[in-house]
Amino acid sequence: MSLEAYLAKFFEERGKAVIIGVGNPLRGDDGVGMKILEYLEDMDLPDVMLLNTETVPEAFTGKVSEYEPTHVLLVDAANFRGEPGDAKLINSAQIGGTAVSTHSLPLTIFITYIEKTLNVKVKLLGIQPKRIEFYTEMTPELEEASKKISEILIKILEKN
């Protein structure tokens, strides 16, 4: 299945959704989650809350809870040994106990908390980075991936 098909399946029967950009924009490709949110902010997506949490998504659990979503999608650079710009949906069991980015807590802790307390569907949209050194620019591969992924999300969220 394509990424678009996986995302469409994830967002089936969606009520309200939260899209969370995770990562550090000072570390090149690690800012891909925020870059995707920038594209989405220009759209008027119905029943979608966008949150730029940078490296501390756990600090936004109250905002997520108050919104009462049915679906939560975290968008972050993730090293799954793909080609730069490759993207895939990952559930908490596939992440394991390690941090996949530069945030202070492993994403599994945040995802498990949201899943258990809000009883919602939660996935990580991981995008393979090429370079995450401090004070570097986002690579062309990730710039292109962020545009494509944004277009897919807009298409799906506008009709669901």
N, CA, C and O atoms as a GROMACS GRO file, in nm:
protein
  640
    1MET      N    1   0.084  -0.120   0.000
    1MET     CA    2   0.000   0.000   0.000
    1MET      C    3   0.088   0.125   0.000
    1MET      O    4   0.198   0.125   0.055
    2SER      N    5   0.039   0.228  -0.060
    2SER     CA    6   0.112   0.355  -0.065
    2SER      C    7   0.094   0.432   0.066
    2SER      O    8   0.005   0.401   0.146
    3LEU      N    9   0.178   0.531   0.087
    3LEU     CA   10   0.164   0.616   0.205
    3LEU      C   11   0.026   0.680   0.207
    3LEU      O   12  -0.038   0.687   0.312
    4GLU      N   13  -0.020   0.727   0.092
    4GLU     CA   14  -0.152   0.789   0.085
    4GLU      C   15  -0.262   0.692   0.128
    4GLU      O   16  -0.354   0.730   0.200
    5ALA      N   17  -0.252   0.567   0.086
    5ALA     CA   18  -0.352   0.467   0.124
    5ALA      C   19  -0.347   0.439   0.274
    5ALA      O   20  -0.452   0.427   0.338
    6TYR      N   21  -0.227   0.429   0.330
    6TYR     CA   22  -0.214   0.407   0.475
    6TYR      C   23  -0.273   0.524   0.554
    6TYR      O   24  -0.344   0.504   0.653
    7LEU      N   25  -0.243   0.647   0.510
    7LEU     CA   26  -0.296   0.765   0.580
    7LEU      C   27  -0.448   0.773   0.566
    7LEU      O   28  -0.517   0.807   0.662
    8ALA      N   29  -0.500   0.743   0.448
    8ALA     CA   30  -0.646   0.746   0.428
    8ALA      C   31  -0.713   0.644   0.519
    8ALA      O   32  -0.817   0.672   0.577
    9LYS      N   33  -0.653   0.526   0.531
    9LYS     CA   34  -0.708   0.422   0.619
    9LYS      C   35  -0.702   0.468   0.764
    9LYS      O   36  -0.798   0.448   0.840
   10PHE      N   37  -0.590   0.529   0.804
   10PHE     CA   38  -0.577   0.577   0.941
   10PHE      C   39  -0.685   0.680   0.975
   10PHE      O   40  -0.741   0.677   1.085
   11PHE      N   41  -0.713   0.770   0.883
   11PHE     CA   42  -0.809   0.877   0.909
   11PHE      C   43  -0.954   0.841   0.878
   11PHE      O   44  -1.041   0.928   0.882
   12GLU      N   45  -0.982   0.714   0.846
   12GLU     CA   46  -1.120   0.672   0.824
   12GLU      C   47  -1.203   0.701   0.949
   12GLU      O   48  -1.155   0.687   1.061
   13GLU      N   49  -1.326   0.741   0.928
   13GLU     CA   50  -1.420   0.767   1.039
   13GLU      C   51  -1.363   0.868   1.138
   13GLU      O   52  -1.377   0.853   1.260
   14ARG      N   53  -1.299   0.969   1.085
   14ARG     CA   54  -1.236   1.072   1.169
   14ARG      C   55  -1.340   1.170   1.218
   14ARG      O   56  -1.428   1.214   1.144
   15GLY      N   57  -1.326   1.205   1.345
   15GLY     CA   58  -1.398   1.319   1.400
   15GLY      C   59  -1.302   1.436   1.394
   15GLY      O   60  -1.278   1.493   1.287
   16LYS      N   61  -1.247   1.473   1.509
   16LYS     CA   62  -1.146   1.578   1.513
   16LYS      C   63  -1.007   1.514   1.516
   16LYS      O   64  -0.987   1.407   1.575
   17ALA      N   65  -0.913   1.579   1.450
   17ALA     CA   66  -0.776   1.527   1.444
   17ALA      C   67  -0.678   1.631   1.494
   17ALA      O   68  -0.698   1.752   1.480
   18VAL      N   69  -0.570   1.582   1.553
   18VAL     CA   70  -0.458   1.667   1.593
   18VAL      C   71  -0.336   1.619   1.514
   18VAL      O   72  -0.304   1.501   1.515
   19ILE      N   73  -0.270   1.713   1.447
   19ILE     CA   74  -0.145   1.685   1.378
   19ILE      C   75  -0.035   1.756   1.457
   19ILE      O   76  -0.040   1.878   1.476
   20ILE      N   77   0.063   1.678   1.503
   20ILE     CA   78   0.168   1.731   1.590
   20ILE      C   79   0.302   1.725   1.518
   20ILE      O   80   0.348   1.618   1.479
   21GLY      N   81   0.364   1.842   1.501
   21GLY     CA   82   0.498   1.849   1.444
   21GLY      C   83   0.600   1.837   1.555
   21GLY      O   84   0.600   1.917   1.649
   22VAL      N   85   0.688   1.737   1.545
   22VAL     CA   86   0.788   1.710   1.648
   22VAL      C   87   0.927   1.721   1.585
   22VAL      O   88   0.945   1.685   1.469
   23GLY      N   89   1.024   1.772   1.661
   23GLY     CA   90   1.162   1.777   1.614
   23GLY      C   91   1.229   1.909   1.647
   23GLY      O   92   1.172   1.994   1.715
   24ASN      N   93   1.350   1.923   1.598
   24ASN     CA   94   1.429   2.042   1.626
   24ASN      C   95   1.465   2.109   1.493
   24ASN      O   96   1.546   2.056   1.417
   25PRO      N   97   1.405   2.226   1.464
   25PRO     CA   98   1.432   2.292   1.336
   25PRO      C   99   1.576   2.342   1.321
   25PRO      O  100   1.616   2.380   1.211
   26LEU      N  101   1.653   2.343   1.428
   26LEU     CA  102   1.794   2.383   1.419
   26LEU      C  103   1.882   2.269   1.371
   26LEU      O  104   2.002   2.287   1.349
   27ARG      N  105   1.823   2.150   1.356
   27ARG     CA  106   1.900   2.032   1.318
   27ARG      C  107   1.862   1.981   1.180
   27ARG      O  108   1.832   1.863   1.162
   28GLY      N  109   1.862   2.070   1.082
   28GLY     CA  110   1.839   2.031   0.944
   28GLY      C  111   1.710   1.953   0.923
   28GLY      O  112   1.601   2.006   0.944
   29ASP      N  113   1.724   1.828   0.882
   29ASP     CA  114   1.608   1.745   0.847
   29ASP      C  115   1.519   1.713   0.967
   29ASP      O  116   1.404   1.671   0.948
   30ASP      N  117   1.569   1.731   1.088
   30ASP     CA  118   1.487   1.703   1.206
   30ASP      C  119   1.371   1.802   1.218
   30ASP      O  120   1.279   1.780   1.296
   31GLY      N  121   1.374   1.910   1.140
   31GLY     CA  122   1.265   2.007   1.142
   31GLY      C  123   1.153   1.974   1.043
   31GLY      O  124   1.066   2.058   1.019
   32VAL      N  125   1.154   1.854   0.985
   32VAL     CA  126   1.055   1.819   0.882
   32VAL      C  127   0.912   1.823   0.935
   32VAL      O  128   0.821   1.858   0.861
   33GLY      N  129   0.891   1.787   1.060
   33GLY     CA  130   0.756   1.792   1.118
   33GLY      C  131   0.701   1.933   1.120
   33GLY      O  132   0.583   1.955   1.090
   34MET      N  133   0.785   2.030   1.156
   34MET     CA  134   0.743   2.170   1.158
   34MET      C  135   0.721   2.224   1.017
   34MET      O  136   0.631   2.304   0.994
   35LYS      N  137   0.804   2.179   0.922
   35LYS     CA  138   0.791   2.222   0.783
   35LYS      C  139   0.656   2.175   0.727
   35LYS      O  140   0.588   2.251   0.657
   36ILE      N  141   0.617   2.055   0.756
   36ILE     CA  142   0.487   2.003   0.710
   36ILE      C  143   0.374   2.083   0.772
   36ILE      O  144   0.276   2.114   0.705
   37LEU      N  145   0.386   2.116   0.901
   37LEU     CA  146   0.282   2.198   0.966
   37LEU      C  147   0.271   2.334   0.899
   37LEU      O  148   0.161   2.387   0.886
   38GLU      N  149   0.383   2.392   0.857
   38GLU     CA  150   0.380   2.522   0.789
   38GLU      C  151   0.292   2.515   0.664
   38GLU      O  152   0.211   2.604   0.638
   39TYR      N  153   0.308   2.408   0.586
   39TYR     CA  154   0.224   2.392   0.466
   39TYR      C  155   0.077   2.375   0.504
   39TYR      O  156  -0.011   2.430   0.439
   40LEU      N  157   0.051   2.298   0.609
   40LEU     CA  158  -0.087   2.272   0.650
   40LEU      C  159  -0.154   2.396   0.708
   40LEU      O  160  -0.276   2.412   0.695
   41GLU      N  161  -0.076   2.484   0.772
   41GLU     CA  162  -0.133   2.606   0.832
   41GLU      C  163  -0.198   2.696   0.729
   41GLU      O  164  -0.288   2.773   0.762
   42ASP      N  165  -0.153   2.690   0.605
   42ASP     CA  166  -0.210   2.773   0.500
   42ASP      C  167  -0.346   2.725   0.453
   42ASP      O  168  -0.414   2.794   0.377
   43MET      N  169  -0.386   2.607   0.497
   43MET     CA  170  -0.513   2.549   0.455
   43MET      C  171  -0.615   2.562   0.568
   43MET      O  172  -0.579   2.569   0.685
   44ASP      N  173  -0.741   2.566   0.531
   44ASP     CA  174  -0.847   2.568   0.632
   44ASP      C  175  -0.903   2.427   0.642
   44ASP      O  176  -1.006   2.396   0.583
   45LEU      N  177  -0.834   2.342   0.717
   45LEU     CA  178  -0.874   2.203   0.728
   45LEU      C  179  -0.980   2.187   0.837
   45LEU      O  180  -0.958   2.227   0.951
   46PRO      N  181  -1.094   2.129   0.802
   46PRO     CA  182  -1.202   2.116   0.900
   46PRO      C  183  -1.168   2.018   1.012
   46PRO      O  184  -1.118   1.908   0.988
   47ASP      N  185  -1.197   2.061   1.136
   47ASP     CA  186  -1.178   1.977   1.254
   47ASP      C  187  -1.036   1.922   1.267
   47ASP      O  188  -1.016   1.806   1.303
   48VAL      N  189  -0.938   2.008   1.238
   48VAL     CA  190  -0.798   1.970   1.252
   48VAL      C  191  -0.726   2.076   1.334
   48VAL      O  192  -0.728   2.194   1.301
   49MET      N  193  -0.661   2.031   1.442
   49MET     CA  194  -0.576   2.119   1.523
   49MET      C  195  -0.430   2.088   1.488
   49MET      O  196  -0.390   1.972   1.487
   50LEU      N  197  -0.353   2.192   1.461
   50LEU     CA  198  -0.212   2.176   1.432
   50LEU      C  199  -0.132   2.223   1.552
   50LEU      O  200  -0.154   2.333   1.604
   51LEU      N  201  -0.038   2.141   1.598
   51LEU     CA  202   0.046   2.176   1.712
   51LEU      C  203   0.193   2.160   1.677
   51LEU      O  204   0.237   2.052   1.640
   52ASN      N  205   0.269   2.268   1.688
   52ASN     CA  206   0.413   2.264   1.671
   52ASN      C  207   0.472   2.247   1.810
   52ASN      O  208   0.479   2.344   1.886
   53THR      N  209   0.515   2.127   1.844
   53THR     CA  210   0.564   2.100   1.980
   53THR      C  211   0.716   2.097   1.988
   53THR      O  212   0.772   2.083   2.096
   54GLU      N  213   0.782   2.110   1.875
   54GLU     CA  214   0.928   2.098   1.866
   54GLU      C  215   0.972   1.973   1.941
   54GLU      O  216   0.926   1.864   1.908
   55THR      N  217   1.060   1.983   2.040
   55THR     CA  218   1.117   1.864   2.104
   55THR      C  219   1.043   1.819   2.230
   55THR      O  220   1.088   1.727   2.298
   56VAL      N  221   0.930   1.882   2.261
   56VAL     CA  222   0.861   1.848   2.386
   56VAL      C  223   0.711   1.822   2.365
   56VAL      O  224   0.628   1.895   2.419
   57PRO      N  225   0.674   1.721   2.288
   57PRO     CA  226   0.532   1.695   2.267
   57PRO      C  227   0.457   1.668   2.397
   57PRO      O  228   0.338   1.696   2.408
   58GLU      N  229   0.527   1.612   2.495
   58GLU     CA  230   0.462   1.580   2.623
   58GLU      C  231   0.411   1.704   2.695
   58GLU      O  232   0.322   1.694   2.779
   59ALA      N  233   0.464   1.822   2.663
   59ALA     CA  234   0.417   1.946   2.725
   59ALA      C  235   0.282   1.990   2.670
   59ALA      O  236   0.222   2.084   2.722
   60PHE      N  237   0.233   1.925   2.566
   60PHE     CA  238   0.108   1.964   2.500
   60PHE      C  239  -0.005   1.864   2.523
   60PHE      O  240  -0.108   1.870   2.455
   61THR      N  241   0.011   1.773   2.618
   61THR     CA  242  -0.093   1.673   2.641
   61THR      C  243  -0.224   1.738   2.684
   61THR      O  244  -0.332   1.689   2.648
   62GLY      N  245  -0.217   1.845   2.760
   62GLY     CA  246  -0.339   1.915   2.804
   62GLY      C  247  -0.416   1.972   2.686
   62GLY      O  248  -0.538   1.958   2.678
   63LYS      N  249  -0.345   2.036   2.593
   63LYS     CA  250  -0.411   2.093   2.473
   63LYS      C  251  -0.475   1.983   2.389
   63LYS      O  252  -0.587   1.999   2.340
   64VAL      N  253  -0.404   1.872   2.373
   64VAL     CA  254  -0.458   1.760   2.295
   64VAL      C  255  -0.584   1.707   2.364
   64VAL      O  256  -0.685   1.684   2.299
   65SER      N  257  -0.577   1.688   2.492
   65SER     CA  258  -0.690   1.635   2.569
   65SER      C  259  -0.811   1.727   2.562
   65SER      O  260  -0.923   1.679   2.543
   66GLU      N  261  -0.791   1.857   2.577
   66GLU     CA  262  -0.901   1.954   2.572
   66GLU      C  263  -0.972   1.954   2.436
   66GLU      O  264  -1.092   1.978   2.430
   67TYR      N  265  -0.900   1.928   2.330
   67TYR     CA  266  -0.956   1.929   2.195
   67TYR      C  267  -1.048   1.808   2.170
   67TYR      O  268  -1.135   1.812   2.083
   68GLU      N  269  -1.026   1.701   2.245
   68GLU     CA  270  -1.103   1.577   2.235
   68GLU      C  271  -1.101   1.518   2.093
   68GLU      O  272  -1.206   1.500   2.031
   69PRO      N  273  -0.980   1.487   2.043
   69PRO     CA  274  -0.971   1.433   1.907
   69PRO      C  275  -1.008   1.284   1.903
   69PRO      O  276  -1.012   1.216   2.005
   70THR      N  277  -1.034   1.237   1.782
   70THR     CA  278  -1.049   1.094   1.759
   70THR      C  279  -0.920   1.035   1.702
   70THR      O  280  -0.896   0.915   1.712
   71HIS      N  281  -0.836   1.121   1.643
   71HIS     CA  282  -0.713   1.078   1.578
   71HIS      C  283  -0.600   1.176   1.611
   71HIS      O  284  -0.621   1.298   1.612
   72VAL      N  285  -0.482   1.123   1.639
   72VAL     CA  286  -0.363   1.204   1.663
   72VAL      C  287  -0.251   1.150   1.575
   72VAL      O  288  -0.219   1.031   1.578
   73LEU      N  289  -0.192   1.239   1.495
   73LEU     CA  290  -0.080   1.201   1.408
   73LEU      C  291   0.040   1.286   1.445
   73LEU      O  292   0.035   1.409   1.436
   74LEU      N  293   0.147   1.221   1.487
   74LEU     CA  294   0.273   1.289   1.513
   74LEU      C  295   0.356   1.281   1.386
   74LEU      O  296   0.360   1.176   1.322
   75VAL      N  297   0.423   1.390   1.350
   75VAL     CA  298   0.506   1.394   1.231
   75VAL      C  299   0.647   1.430   1.276
   75VAL      O  300   0.669   1.534   1.338
   76ASP      N  301   0.743   1.341   1.246
   76ASP     CA  302   0.878   1.358   1.299
   76ASP      C  303   0.978   1.288   1.208
   76ASP      O  304   0.944   1.193   1.139
   77ALA      N  305   1.101   1.336   1.210
   77ALA     CA  306   1.210   1.263   1.146
   77ALA      C  307   1.232   1.135   1.226
   77ALA      O  308   1.235   1.138   1.349
   78ALA      N  309   1.248   1.024   1.156
   78ALA     CA  310   1.268   0.896   1.223
   78ALA      C  311   1.366   0.813   1.142
   78ALA      O  312   1.352   0.800   1.020
   79ASN      N  313   1.463   0.757   1.210
   79ASN     CA  314   1.562   0.675   1.141
   79ASN      C  315   1.515   0.530   1.137
   79ASN      O  316   1.529   0.457   1.235
   80PHE      N  317   1.459   0.491   1.024
   80PHE     CA  318   1.418   0.352   1.006
   80PHE      C  319   1.498   0.287   0.893
   80PHE      O  320   1.458   0.186   0.836
   81ARG      N  321   1.612   0.348   0.862
   81ARG     CA  322   1.707   0.299   0.762
   81ARG      C  323   1.651   0.298   0.620
   81ARG      O  324   1.684   0.212   0.539
   82GLY      N  325   1.565   0.396   0.592
   82GLY     CA  326   1.513   0.411   0.456
   82GLY      C  327   1.598   0.509   0.379
   82GLY      O  328   1.705   0.551   0.425
   83GLU      N  329   1.552   0.545   0.263
   83GLU     CA  330   1.617   0.649   0.183
   83GLU      C  331   1.571   0.786   0.234
   83GLU      O  332   1.457   0.799   0.278
   84PRO      N  333   1.657   0.888   0.230
   84PRO     CA  334   1.615   1.021   0.276
   84PRO      C  335   1.484   1.065   0.209
   84PRO      O  336   1.472   1.065   0.086
   85GLY      N  337   1.388   1.103   0.292
   85GLY     CA  338   1.259   1.147   0.242
   85GLY      C  339   1.153   1.038   0.242
   85GLY      O  340   1.034   1.068   0.229
   86ASP      N  341   1.194   0.911   0.258
   86ASP     CA  342   1.095   0.803   0.269
   86ASP      C  343   1.011   0.829   0.394
   86ASP      O  344   1.060   0.880   0.494
   87ALA      N  345   0.884   0.792   0.386
   87ALA     CA  346   0.795   0.813   0.500
   87ALA      C  347   0.712   0.688   0.523
   87ALA      O  348   0.676   0.617   0.430
   88LYS      N  349   0.682   0.662   0.651
   88LYS     CA  350   0.594   0.550   0.682
   88LYS      C  351   0.521   0.575   0.813
   88LYS      O  352   0.570   0.646   0.901
   89LEU      N  353   0.404   0.514   0.823
   89LEU     CA  354   0.326   0.522   0.947
   89LEU      C  355   0.378   0.417   1.043
   89LEU      O  356   0.399   0.301   1.007
   90ILE      N  357   0.399   0.459   1.167
   90ILE     CA  358   0.458   0.372   1.269
   90ILE      C  359   0.369   0.377   1.392
   90ILE      O  360   0.328   0.485   1.435
   91ASN      N  361   0.339   0.261   1.450
   91ASN     CA  362   0.264   0.261   1.576
   91ASN      C  363   0.362   0.250   1.691
   91ASN      O  364   0.480   0.224   1.671
   92SER      N  365   0.312   0.268   1.812
   92SER     CA  366   0.401   0.274   1.929
   92SER      C  367   0.479   0.144   1.948
   92SER      O  368   0.593   0.148   1.993
   93ALA      N  369   0.419   0.030   1.916
   93ALA     CA  370   0.488  -0.097   1.933
   93ALA      C  371   0.609  -0.108   1.841
   93ALA      O  372   0.706  -0.175   1.874
   94GLN      N  373   0.603  -0.043   1.725
   94GLN     CA  374   0.713  -0.049   1.629
   94GLN      C  375   0.827   0.046   1.665
   94GLN      O  376   0.940   0.028   1.619
   95ILE      N  377   0.798   0.148   1.745
   95ILE     CA  378   0.902   0.246   1.781
   95ILE      C  379   1.002   0.186   1.878
   95ILE      O  380   1.122   0.211   1.868
   96GLY      N  381   0.952   0.107   1.972
   96GLY     CA  382   1.039   0.055   2.077
   96GLY      C  383   1.060   0.162   2.182
   96GLY      O  384   0.994   0.266   2.179
   97GLY      N  385   1.150   0.140   2.275
   97GLY     CA  386   1.168   0.233   2.386
   97GLY      C  387   1.270   0.341   2.362
   97GLY      O  388   1.307   0.412   2.456
   98THR      N  389   1.315   0.358   2.240
   98THR     CA  390   1.419   0.456   2.216
   98THR      C  391   1.364   0.580   2.148
   98THR      O  392   1.264   0.574   2.075
   99ALA      N  393   1.428   0.691   2.171
   99ALA     CA  394   1.389   0.815   2.104
   99ALA      C  395   1.429   0.805   1.958
   99ALA      O  396   1.538   0.759   1.926
  100VAL      N  397   1.341   0.848   1.870
  100VAL     CA  398   1.374   0.846   1.727
  100VAL      C  399   1.414   0.985   1.680
  100VAL      O  400   1.447   1.003   1.562
  101SER      N  401   1.411   1.082   1.768
  101SER     CA  402   1.448   1.218   1.730
  101SER      C  403   1.524   1.281   1.846
  101SER      O  404   1.594   1.212   1.919
  102THR      N  405   1.509   1.413   1.863
  102THR     CA  406   1.588   1.484   1.963
  102THR      C  407   1.506   1.530   2.082
  102THR      O  408   1.554   1.609   2.163
  103HIS      N  409   1.383   1.481   2.094
  103HIS     CA  410   1.299   1.526   2.204
  103HIS      C  411   1.341   1.462   2.335
  103HIS      O  412   1.417   1.365   2.337
  104SER      N  413   1.291   1.518   2.445
  104SER     CA  414   1.342   1.477   2.575
  104SER      C  415   1.291   1.341   2.622
  104SER      O  416   1.362   1.273   2.696
  105LEU      N  417   1.174   1.300   2.581
  105LEU     CA  418   1.121   1.169   2.618
  105LEU      C  419   1.100   1.085   2.493
  105LEU      O  420   1.070   1.139   2.387
  106PRO      N  421   1.117   0.953   2.504
  106PRO     CA  422   1.084   0.870   2.388
  106PRO      C  423   0.937   0.891   2.350
  106PRO      O  424   0.852   0.906   2.437
  107LEU      N  425   0.908   0.893   2.220
  107LEU     CA  426   0.772   0.915   2.173
  107LEU      C  427   0.675   0.809   2.222
  107LEU      O  428   0.555   0.835   2.232
  108THR      N  429   0.726   0.690   2.253
  108THR     CA  430   0.636   0.584   2.300
  108THR      C  431   0.564   0.626   2.428
  108THR      O  432   0.447   0.592   2.447
  109ILE      N  433   0.632   0.699   2.514
  109ILE     CA  434   0.569   0.743   2.639
  109ILE      C  435   0.454   0.837   2.609
  109ILE      O  436   0.344   0.822   2.665
  110PHE      N  437   0.477   0.934   2.523
  110PHE     CA  438   0.372   1.029   2.485
  110PHE      C  439   0.257   0.958   2.415
  110PHE      O  440   0.141   0.979   2.448
  111ILE      N  441   0.290   0.873   2.318
  111ILE     CA  442   0.186   0.802   2.242
  111ILE      C  443   0.103   0.713   2.334
  111ILE      O  444  -0.020   0.714   2.326
  112THR      N  445   0.168   0.637   2.420
  112THR     CA  446   0.096   0.548   2.512
  112THR      C  447   0.005   0.627   2.604
  112THR      O  448  -0.108   0.587   2.628
  113TYR      N  449   0.054   0.740   2.655
  113TYR     CA  450  -0.028   0.824   2.742
  113TYR      C  451  -0.154   0.872   2.669
  113TYR      O  452  -0.264   0.862   2.722
  114ILE      N  453  -0.137   0.924   2.548
  114ILE     CA  454  -0.251   0.974   2.470
  114ILE      C  455  -0.348   0.861   2.437
  114ILE      O  456  -0.469   0.876   2.451
  115GLU      N  457  -0.294   0.747   2.394
  115GLU     CA  458  -0.381   0.633   2.359
  115GLU      C  459  -0.464   0.589   2.479
  115GLU      O  460  -0.585   0.566   2.466
  116LYS      N  461  -0.400   0.578   2.593
  116LYS     CA  462  -0.470   0.524   2.712
  116LYS      C  463  -0.564   0.624   2.777
  116LYS      O  464  -0.673   0.587   2.820
  117THR      N  465  -0.524   0.751   2.785
  117THR     CA  466  -0.608   0.848   2.854
  117THR      C  467  -0.722   0.901   2.767
  117THR      O  468  -0.829   0.933   2.819
  118LEU      N  469  -0.700   0.911   2.637
  118LEU     CA  470  -0.802   0.968   2.549
  118LEU      C  471  -0.874   0.863   2.465
  118LEU      O  472  -0.976   0.893   2.402
  119ASN      N  473  -0.821   0.741   2.463
  119ASN     CA  474  -0.879   0.634   2.384
  119ASN      C  475  -0.898   0.677   2.238
  119ASN      O  476  -1.007   0.670   2.183
  120VAL      N  477  -0.787   0.721   2.176
  120VAL     CA  478  -0.789   0.769   2.038
  120VAL      C  479  -0.689   0.689   1.955
  120VAL      O  480  -0.603   0.619   2.008
  121LYS      N  481  -0.702   0.700   1.823
  121LYS     CA  482  -0.607   0.639   1.732
  121LYS      C  483  -0.484   0.731   1.722
  121LYS      O  484  -0.497   0.850   1.695
  122VAL      N  485  -0.366   0.674   1.745
  122VAL     CA  486  -0.242   0.753   1.741
  122VAL      C  487  -0.140   0.680   1.655
  122VAL      O  488  -0.119   0.560   1.670
  123LYS      N  489  -0.076   0.755   1.566
  123LYS     CA  490   0.034   0.701   1.485
  123LYS      C  491   0.142   0.806   1.474
  123LYS      O  492   0.118   0.926   1.490
  124LEU      N  493   0.262   0.759   1.445
  124LEU     CA  494   0.375   0.845   1.411
  124LEU      C  495   0.397   0.835   1.261
  124LEU      O  496   0.409   0.725   1.206
  125LEU      N  497   0.402   0.949   1.194
  125LEU     CA  498   0.442   0.953   1.054
  125LEU      C  499   0.590   0.986   1.055
  125LEU      O  500   0.629   1.102   1.072
  126GLY      N  501   0.672   0.884   1.038
  126GLY     CA  502   0.817   0.901   1.042
  126GLY      C  503   0.872   0.928   0.904
  126GLY      O  504   0.835   0.862   0.807
  127ILE      N  505   0.962   1.025   0.895
  127ILE     CA  506   1.025   1.060   0.768
  127ILE      C  507   1.176   1.043   0.785
  127ILE      O  508   1.237   1.101   0.875
  128GLN      N  509   1.234   0.962   0.699
  128GLN     CA  510   1.378   0.932   0.708
  128GLN      C  511   1.461   1.057   0.680
  128GLN      O  512   1.453   1.112   0.570
  129PRO      N  513   1.542   1.102   0.778
  129PRO     CA  514   1.628   1.218   0.754
  129PRO      C  515   1.757   1.177   0.683
  129PRO      O  516   1.795   1.060   0.680
  130LYS      N  517   1.822   1.276   0.625
  130LYS     CA  518   1.954   1.256   0.566
  130LYS      C  519   2.060   1.314   0.658
  130LYS      O  520   2.167   1.255   0.678
  131ARG      N  521   2.030   1.434   0.715
  131ARG     CA  522   2.129   1.505   0.796
  131ARG      C  523   2.058   1.575   0.911
  131ARG      O  524   1.963   1.651   0.888
  132ILE      N  525   2.103   1.550   1.035
  132ILE     CA  526   2.040   1.615   1.151
  132ILE      C  527   2.142   1.684   1.241
  132ILE      O  528   2.121   1.698   1.361
  133GLU      N  529   2.253   1.728   1.182
  133GLU     CA  530   2.352   1.801   1.261
  133GLU      C  531   2.298   1.940   1.293
  133GLU      O  532   2.220   1.998   1.217
  134PHE      N  533   2.341   1.994   1.407
  134PHE     CA  534   2.300   2.128   1.447
  134PHE      C  535   2.343   2.232   1.344
  134PHE      O  536   2.448   2.220   1.281
  135TYR      N  537   2.258   2.333   1.328
  135TYR     CA  538   2.283   2.450   1.244
  135TYR      C  539   2.306   2.414   1.097
  135TYR      O  540   2.389   2.475   1.028
  136THR      N  541   2.231   2.314   1.050
  136THR     CA  542   2.235   2.280   0.908
  136THR      C  543   2.098   2.309   0.848
  136THR      O  544   1.997   2.313   0.919
  137GLU      N  545   2.095   2.327   0.718
  137GLU     CA  546   1.970   2.349   0.646
  137GLU      C  547   1.903   2.215   0.618
  137GLU      O  548   1.969   2.111   0.617
  138MET      N  549   1.773   2.218   0.596
  138MET     CA  550   1.702   2.098   0.555
  138MET      C  551   1.752   2.059   0.415
  138MET      O  552   1.770   2.145   0.329
  139THR      N  553   1.773   1.931   0.395
  139THR     CA  554   1.822   1.883   0.266
  139THR      C  555   1.711   1.890   0.160
  139THR      O  556   1.593   1.890   0.194
  140PRO      N  557   1.750   1.897   0.032
  140PRO     CA  558   1.649   1.901  -0.075
  140PRO      C  559   1.554   1.780  -0.072
  140PRO      O  560   1.436   1.793  -0.103
  141GLU      N  561   1.606   1.665  -0.035
  141GLU     CA  562   1.522   1.545  -0.028
  141GLU      C  563   1.408   1.562   0.072
  141GLU      O  564   1.295   1.522   0.046
  142LEU      N  565   1.440   1.621   0.187
  142LEU     CA  566   1.337   1.640   0.290
  142LEU      C  567   1.246   1.757   0.258
  142LEU      O  568   1.128   1.754   0.292
  143GLU      N  569   1.298   1.859   0.192
  143GLU     CA  570   1.212   1.969   0.144
  143GLU      C  571   1.106   1.913   0.051
  143GLU      O  572   0.987   1.943   0.064
  144GLU      N  573   1.149   1.831  -0.044
  144GLU     CA  574   1.057   1.771  -0.142
  144GLU      C  575   0.958   1.678  -0.072
  144GLU      O  576   0.838   1.681  -0.102
  145ALA      N  577   1.007   1.596   0.020
  145ALA     CA  578   0.919   1.504   0.092
  145ALA      C  579   0.814   1.580   0.173
  145ALA      O  580   0.698   1.539   0.178
  146SER      N  581   0.853   1.691   0.235
  146SER     CA  582   0.758   1.768   0.315
  146SER      C  583   0.645   1.825   0.229
  146SER      O  584   0.531   1.830   0.273
  147LYS      N  585   0.677   1.866   0.108
  147LYS     CA  586   0.574   1.916   0.016
  147LYS      C  587   0.479   1.805  -0.024
  147LYS      O  588   0.357   1.822  -0.019
  148LYS      N  589   0.534   1.690  -0.065
  148LYS     CA  590   0.452   1.578  -0.108
  148LYS      C  591   0.363   1.527   0.004
  148LYS      O  592   0.244   1.502  -0.017
  149ILE      N  593   0.419   1.512   0.123
  149ILE     CA  594   0.342   1.462   0.236
  149ILE      C  595   0.232   1.561   0.274
  149ILE      O  596   0.121   1.521   0.306
  150SER      N  597   0.264   1.689   0.270
  150SER     CA  598   0.163   1.792   0.299
  150SER      C  599   0.047   1.783   0.200
  150SER      O  600  -0.069   1.791   0.240
  151GLU      N  601   0.078   1.766   0.073
  151GLU     CA  602  -0.027   1.754  -0.029
  151GLU      C  603  -0.115   1.633  -0.004
  151GLU      O  604  -0.237   1.640  -0.020
  152ILE      N  605  -0.054   1.522   0.035
  152ILE     CA  606  -0.131   1.401   0.067
  152ILE      C  607  -0.222   1.425   0.186
  152ILE      O  608  -0.340   1.391   0.183
  153LEU      N  609  -0.167   1.484   0.292
  153LEU     CA  610  -0.248   1.510   0.412
  153LEU      C  611  -0.363   1.606   0.382
  153LEU      O  612  -0.475   1.585   0.430
  154ILE      N  613  -0.337   1.708   0.305
  154ILE     CA  614  -0.443   1.805   0.270
  154ILE      C  615  -0.554   1.734   0.194
  154ILE      O  616  -0.672   1.753   0.224
  155LYS      N  617  -0.517   1.655   0.097
  155LYS     CA  618  -0.616   1.582   0.016
  155LYS      C  619  -0.705   1.493   0.105
  155LYS      O  620  -0.827   1.491   0.089
  156ILE      N  621  -0.642   1.421   0.196
  156ILE     CA  622  -0.717   1.329   0.283
  156ILE      C  623  -0.801   1.405   0.386
  156ILE      O  624  -0.918   1.372   0.407
  157LEU      N  625  -0.742   1.504   0.449
  157LEU     CA  626  -0.814   1.576   0.557
  157LEU      C  627  -0.924   1.666   0.506
  157LEU      O  628  -1.019   1.695   0.579
  158GLU      N  629  -0.914   1.712   0.383
  158GLU     CA  630  -1.021   1.796   0.327
  158GLU      C  631  -1.148   1.715   0.301
  158GLU      O  632  -1.259   1.768   0.312
  159LYS      N  633  -1.133   1.587   0.266
  159LYS     CA  634  -1.252   1.510   0.235
  159LYS      C  635  -1.302   1.424   0.350
  159LYS      O  636  -1.418   1.382   0.349
  160ASN      N  637  -1.219   1.396   0.448
  160ASN     CA  638  -1.265   1.316   0.565
  160ASN      C  639  -1.319   1.406   0.673
  160ASN      O  640  -1.361   1.358   0.778
   0.00000   0.00000   0.00000
